[in-house]
Amino acid sequence: MKIGVIGLGRWGTKVAREYIALKDEGAIDSIVLCDTNECRLKQFADEAIALNQLNGVLSKVDGIHICSPNSTHYEIAKKALESGVHVLVEKPMTTNHNEAYELVEIATAENLILQVGHIFRFANVIRKIKELYDNRYFGQVYYFNLTWTHLMPYIKGVDVLWDLLPHPLDILNFITKEWPTEFIGVGRAYRRETLNEAVSIQAVYGDGKFANIHLSWINPIRRRILEIVGSKRTALVECVKQEIKVYENNEKTLDVKANNTIREEALNFIKAIETGKNNFNSSIVGARNVEMIERAINSLK
């Protein structure tokens, strides 16, 4: 099997390294890397085929992992699917829900794998929380708190919600199997006139529970935190370090073995191509995630 990685920015470079490791282990036959920046390509010159044109990649691979800027996701994914190439596209799937559902339709019609990079579905810590939630370990869940913050320089034309909201929404959907019925939010821009840099939003669910989600590009403290407040127990989850602290009568730490989520996601993509089964991070979930982000943006005051 041959895999291509499109876009070698900060995240794409990490993804490329994982596929190169999988090639060295024999999980795939070869890897093709693509970026318009020749300097980025040169760092992989001895480890992979490096090209600066998408068309050259699509003629050489079975599947591509798209790590390019959000605004390019739709165009690249559509071209790949129409070329008969399987696709794993980073979140958000697109920046328009109509385009997202169009990609779902194309993939279905062509019998191709289309996955979205909701990577926390592959984290052992989130899988453990889902197991506990399904077994009613927390009792009745009253609400969730999610905090996603880090200091981010100005990015032209990009809103903090499109960058940071996909993961919290997908984690909530993965755990609860539900989508919010309503959003109530406030967003502000501080270093520029338009487009939000900090947002606090409440996602309301049909059964009465809700989730408070705080997103920020201006807070220098990097946080990826999930809290679950229930009638029996409360949990504090560090999503990147993969740590869980549970509060009942006192605090205790649950044993979770941290795993390499990029590798897990890549292996899942490879297996999906081999088996034709796309049952873990489906394109429908990705498209619905985009739809929810749009609704959240429309709720802001």
Sequence and secondary structure as in RCSB ss.txt:
>XXXX:A:sequence
MKIGVIGLGRWGTKVAREYIALKDEGAIDSIVLCDTNECRLKQFADEAIALNQLNGVLSKVDGIHICSPNSTHYE
IAKKALESGVHVLVEKPMTTNHNEAYELVEIATAENLILQVGHIFRFANVIRKIKELYDNRYFGQVYYFNLTWTH
LMPYIKGVDVLWDLLPHPLDILNFITKEWPTEFIGVGRAYRRETLNEAVSIQAVYGDGKFANIHLSWINPIRRRI
LEIVGSKRTALVECVKQEIKVYENNEKTLDVKANNTIREEALNFIKAIETGKNNFNSSIVGARNVEMIERAINSL
K
>XXXX:A:secstr
 EEEEE  SHHHHHHHHHHHHHHHHTSSSEEEEE S HHHHHTTTTTSEEES HHHHHTT SEEEE S GGGHHH
HHHHHHHTT EEEEESSS SSHHHHHHHHHHHHHHT  EEEE GGGG HHHHHHHHHHHTTTTSSEEEEEEEEE 
     TT  HHHHHSHHHHHHHHHHHS   SEEEEEEE SSSSSS SEEEEEEE TTS EEEEEEESS  S EEE
EEEEESS EEEEETTTTEEEEESSSEEEE      HHHHHHHHHHHHHHH    SSBHHHHHHHHHHHHHHHHHB
 
